[in-house]
Amino acid sequence: MAKKNSNEEKSRVFLVVIDASQEQHQAIRFACKRARSTGGRVALFKCLSPAEFQHFAGVAEIMRAETRENAENLLRKIAESVIEISGQMPVLYVREGDAKEELIKLIDEEEIISILVLGVSTGSSGPGPLVTHITSRGASGCRVPVTLVPDNMTDDAIDALT
């Protein structure tokens, strides 16, 4: 593992999960504003589902490469917003596998991550599977504090908190 400089050791890294949820906007904004106000940094995590077409290895590899490229493009686009709000380029992570497992592994492996920020759906469908997992069974495997940001918070409300 690379040796960290003293600024990295002292700064907080706010990890945000990037998925298809509507509430990720609030989580990103909260993390960016907190990072800016505390001298911290934002990290973005995107987990890819494993390729499902294992019968044709060549096709599966092409699909995997396209999926990864799309994820990296999405992260680059979101990174532009993160830079605008937080003032810094985020750390980007892309992994393949089960999102719940890969998230916990990432937090365990990357010591710079200090806070997990998750957006929470307030709708009738519930908070979402990842939030449900982290706040129940997954909590015992998560070494960092978790901040839950409800999807009904406005940008102004988030800004007022941070």
C-alpha atoms as one frame of an Amber mdcrd trajectory, in Angstrom:
protein
   0.000   0.000   0.000   1.280   3.446  -0.884   2.373   5.666   1.966  -0.070
   8.507   2.590   1.061  12.070   2.954   0.107  13.960   6.101  -2.742  15.856
   4.370  -4.397  12.597   3.297  -4.113  11.190   6.789  -5.869  14.203   8.299
  -8.580  14.827   5.708 -11.938  13.145   5.776 -12.988  11.167   2.722 -16.737
  11.019   2.192 -17.677   7.931   0.161 -20.856   8.097  -1.941 -22.376   5.109
  -3.736 -23.358   5.838  -7.328 -26.356   3.881  -8.548 -29.588   4.497 -10.402
 -31.398   5.924  -7.374 -32.924   9.382  -7.336 -31.602  10.034  -3.844 -27.948
   9.880  -4.890 -28.186  13.607  -5.748 -28.737  14.487  -2.100 -25.944  12.179
  -0.946 -23.496  13.682  -3.455 -24.399  17.254  -2.532 -24.145  16.558   1.201
 -20.762  14.846   0.810 -19.429  17.653  -1.389 -20.534  20.410   0.952 -19.168
  18.605   4.030 -15.892  17.894   2.247 -15.542  21.534   1.266 -16.333  22.836
   4.753 -14.024  20.373   6.546 -11.105  20.296   4.127 -12.048  16.770   3.129
 -12.561  15.000  -0.142 -15.303  13.029  -1.886 -14.952   9.490  -3.210 -17.428
   7.935  -5.650 -18.093   4.189  -5.765 -19.823   2.417  -8.643 -20.422  -1.318
  -8.500 -21.060  -3.312 -11.661 -23.086  -6.493 -11.763 -21.067  -9.456 -13.016
 -21.611 -10.369 -16.664 -24.464 -12.831 -16.964 -23.607 -14.409 -20.316 -20.952
 -16.876 -19.224 -21.675 -19.325 -22.082 -19.877 -17.127 -24.585 -16.710 -15.838
 -22.952 -15.896 -13.412 -25.770 -19.349 -11.827 -25.646 -19.208 -11.624 -21.855
 -15.832  -9.876 -21.978 -17.075  -7.327 -24.524 -20.164  -6.676 -22.393 -18.011
  -6.318 -19.280 -15.699  -3.823 -21.017 -18.657  -1.774 -22.318 -20.309  -1.773
 -18.906 -17.094  -0.627 -17.245 -16.563   2.094 -19.846 -20.131   3.350 -19.304
 -19.583   3.368 -15.526 -16.318   5.292 -15.881 -18.006   7.831 -18.171 -20.827
   8.255 -15.638 -18.310   8.781 -12.821 -16.407  11.344 -14.892 -19.642  13.254
 -15.507 -20.561  13.188 -11.809 -16.971  14.130 -10.942 -17.474  17.418 -12.809
 -20.293  18.309 -10.410 -18.235  17.163  -7.435 -15.358  19.415  -8.480 -17.723
  22.347  -8.930 -19.265  21.928  -5.469 -16.362  20.593  -3.386 -13.470  22.238
  -5.191 -11.566  18.946  -5.582 -11.393  15.999  -7.930 -13.038  12.990  -6.260
 -11.426   9.620  -5.791 -13.141   7.166  -8.169 -13.735   3.469  -7.496 -15.288
   0.932  -9.866 -15.738  -2.676  -8.798 -17.575  -5.704 -10.096 -19.670  -7.986
  -7.907 -22.384  -7.742  -5.290 -22.715  -4.058  -4.347 -23.187  -4.748  -0.626
 -20.145  -7.009  -0.398 -17.938  -4.833  -2.588 -18.840  -1.701  -0.630 -17.800
  -3.243   2.684 -14.607  -4.652   1.100 -13.734  -1.248  -0.346 -14.197   0.472
   3.011 -12.037  -2.184   4.685  -9.285  -1.944   2.074  -9.124   1.822   1.632
  -8.078   3.348   4.916  -8.544   6.889   3.577 -12.335   6.418   3.585 -13.677
   7.908   6.791 -17.445   8.372   6.267 -20.047   6.601   4.129 -22.797   8.913
   2.826 -25.959   7.239   1.533 -29.085   8.780   0.058 -32.292   7.402   1.554
 -35.602   7.098  -0.238 -38.489   8.370   1.864 -41.063   6.857  -0.490 -43.366
   3.940   0.211 -40.880   1.505  -1.358 -38.557   1.975   1.599 -35.015   3.268
   1.995 -33.482   0.970  -0.618 -31.708  -2.401  -0.405 -28.225  -1.033   0.230
 -29.376   1.290   3.014 -31.441  -1.500   4.552 -28.434  -3.819   4.480 -25.962
  -1.285   5.910 -28.311  -0.197   8.698 -29.047  -3.777   9.733 -26.804  -6.770
   9.009 -24.083  -4.793   7.251 -23.536  -2.361  10.100 -21.356  -4.845  11.948
 -18.999  -5.034   8.963 -18.745  -1.299   8.349 -15.771   0.328  10.111 -16.827
   3.929   9.378 -19.782   6.084  10.438 -22.731   6.193   8.048 -24.583   9.398
   7.214 -28.082   8.965   5.759 -29.424  11.855   3.679 -33.179  11.740   2.916
 -34.253  12.282  -0.671 -36.745  14.972   0.327 -34.000  17.397   1.423 -33.589
  20.384  -0.858 -30.211  21.718  -1.914 -30.857  24.757   0.303 -31.560  22.520
   3.311 -28.368  20.543   2.687 -26.371  23.738   2.250 -27.747  25.086   5.546
 -26.539  21.957   7.379 -23.071  21.966   5.932
